[in-house]
Amino acid sequence: MTQTSDRTTGAERRTARAAAAAPDASGAFTHRQIMTILGGLLLGMFLAALDQTVVSTAIRTIADDLNGYDLQAWATTAFLITSTITTPLYGKLSDMYGRRPFYLFAIAVFVLGSMLCGLADTMYQLAVYRAIQGIGAGGLMSLALAIIADIVPPRERSKYQGYFMAVFGTSSVLGPVIGGFLAGQSTILGITGWRWIFYVNVPLGILAFAVVFKVLHLPHTKREHRIDFPGALALITFLVPLLIVAEQGRTWGWSSTGALVCYALSALGFVLFVLAERVYKDDALLPLRMFANRTFAVTSLSSIVLGAGMFGGILLLPQYLQIVQGSSPTEAGLQMIPLVMGIMAGSIIAGQVIARTGKYKAFPLVGVVFIVTALVSLSFIVGADTPVPLMFPFMTLMGLGLGFNFQPVILAVQNAVSPREIGVATSSVTFFRQMGGTLGTAVFLSVLFTRLPTDIGSAVSDAAAADPALAPQLQAAAANAADLSDTSFIQELPSAVALPFKTGFADSIDMVFLIAAGVVALGFFVLLLLPQLALRTQSGIQAQQAGAREVTDDPNTAAAHAAGAAAPTSVEPPVDDADRTDRRLDDDRVGAPTSVGARHEAAPDQPTGLDSVPADHLPDGARDPR
């Protein structure tokens, strides 16, 4: 009797907690509920963002300890492949079955992968475990943004998304600091220092799981769909070779046999993916009809271009600080604080202004101008003896540009698609940005290391001609510099001998900054096509509960939507493919956001569309008088 009573009491407590965390009848959450949910989401995003910067700082120490220096790139590539591939999968599946179980799954897998990485004994094991970790990381970023879209209206969403950018920026500073500190310790509590890089994720992940499990209770109506397994397999066939050659092409050679095989397999996978998506239509992993939505098409293309330019440019700053300025990874992380402060400030400013005005288009455009200006300016001022504080204003300007770009672009695409497709839209933009960043990083590093021998050779020749006494030392150092995969020798040279090598690096980085600026500038012209739509005043959950739909010119379809919103049934009114493409993309069709409970009226001489809804599902007074 007591056990039964205890079980009943426990069930009642769980029910009470779920009820307290659930939205009200209209689907609205209180500010306190939103902030509580946000705490769990930020922890999950912090895990994913911090992990990448921490590991990149310590990977050389890890590789040396595991006797796998020549295999270190595979640990990074394995994580990148699985996290990139799973990002669109999380978005689609969460649209179908709800966000909560998949976000909890992502956290659990990430924690499991982190624990296994800490136990790795070889680089091959580490690569496998990093792949497992990447499966979880793929859902932490995109699902967090999708969940915020579910619970916060677009007009208010930008204020909350600013927290995500703050976490992203903070992790980019803390990562090198934490990674450098832990990797520099021989042991901590009897465990090798670098293993704590992965072990610290475990308590943070458990805390995030507990918070999300307790407070995240989103209403969701399960919809039966075919699962696009052929599309998923084709996507893997397309992405895996492409990511491998992007990461390894510089080592293999871009025209080597291995690279050519990867190109061919990737092209085949792309064709198969398009064919699979056409066959599965609305059930596809990435429905092709979404590209008919101008906002979705523009944000996807701009994410590729800006991802390539922005991440390629950001990567070069710590490279310059460490190689040319001689900063340690920890010092370089601290020197990047102006960039992070700019990101935070840009996110806060954009969020507040968008919330008050409802206008978002200007921010990505202004952000691109800021980024291009910063990159071009840096290309002119960086040199072998440039004072680091001189770079701080331009780092801050670049950060402002990044803050102006990230969240308004996500907000625009979330606002432009059906509330039922927020997950796949958000994950798709994240996916394209990550792909652009990967390709941009590969191309920029390839350009850098292609130019380095020439630029260093020119600088060494000029130095030898200016001071013949240094010629023997310069020639000996140049012989040691034949393999530029390890640049630590520069910091061991006398300052006079090291100066030409630093000059050569600075000259090469100058050129790459200019190329990155040119790539980012292309994004400006793409973003000019971004429509300025009226921001909805409903969250994703509210819109779904109210049966809100995009504005359409077809009164028959509009009437059917209104009937579906009024009818107490879970059956969705029929929607054809043309209606799903969000015709609000034309500026002259943009109207005020649909309010809760609004009805679209058909013309008096046209059918109302109510005939398609069973009469017993219609409320009193809504039945067709005919």
Helices and strands as residue ranges (DSSP letters): H 2-21, H 31-65, G 69-71, H 72-97, H 99-118, H 123-151, H 154-183, E 187-188, E 191-192, G 193-195, H 196-199, H 201-215, H 229-252, H 257-280, G 281-283, G 288-292, H 294-323, H 329-335, H 337-357, H 362-381, G 388-391, H 392-416, G 419-421, H 422-466, G 468-470, H 471-480, G 488-492, H 495-527, H 540-546, H 555-566, G 579-581, G 583-585, G 587-589, G 610-612, G 615-617
